[in-house]
């Protein structure tokens, strides 16, 4: 057990989270620059890669972009071969956006394969992995709540969300 007090550990833990976020952000920025994308386009690809195909409107909402901005962004992503629009197989009137196999190959080259990720996590027990998954999911919920709080503050001040 740690000999440090909770009052020492909590600020250190918060500092470690912030350092991790900064390192991830710096790497993502470098990758986006390398592939010739701005951060917004890169974030949209990440959303699509994580959540799977969705409508342009759904992606615009998730990325907090206007429909017009999303249309222009998708045009650029399609030109680069990173995303494509396809007909929804369940509702042929709907168009879905998805990442391409080209993007997945590039991501594996830059970020590594699932096997490499498993190797990096080999030192953790199943219980530790479950704890970390719970923590990270909780952190997502925490950040989403902070975003709702910011949106409410903007609304109070008459600033467009």
C-alpha angles and dihedrals in degrees: 000000000000118000091207120099125247088248088060097041100050096059090044090051092050090048090051091052091049092048090049091050091048092049092048092047092049092050093046089049091051092049092047089051091047093054093041100248133130118238094256093055090045091051090051091054089050091051091050092046092051100040103029130228117350139160119277088245092053091050091047090053093048091047093042094237132137117254090247093052090048093053092053091045093051091050089056093046091050092049089053092048094241099113137019138196116234136176115260106249091214097047113023090196091065125080120210129199120221139168118257130239086247090062092048091051091049092047091052089052094049102033101027133243128290088257090058089050090051090051091052090053097043093103092064125085121230089254091053091049091050089051092049092048089051091048094049093047089049089051090053090053090047092052092046089053090050088052091052089049091051091048090052091049091050090050091051090052093044094246117146113249 
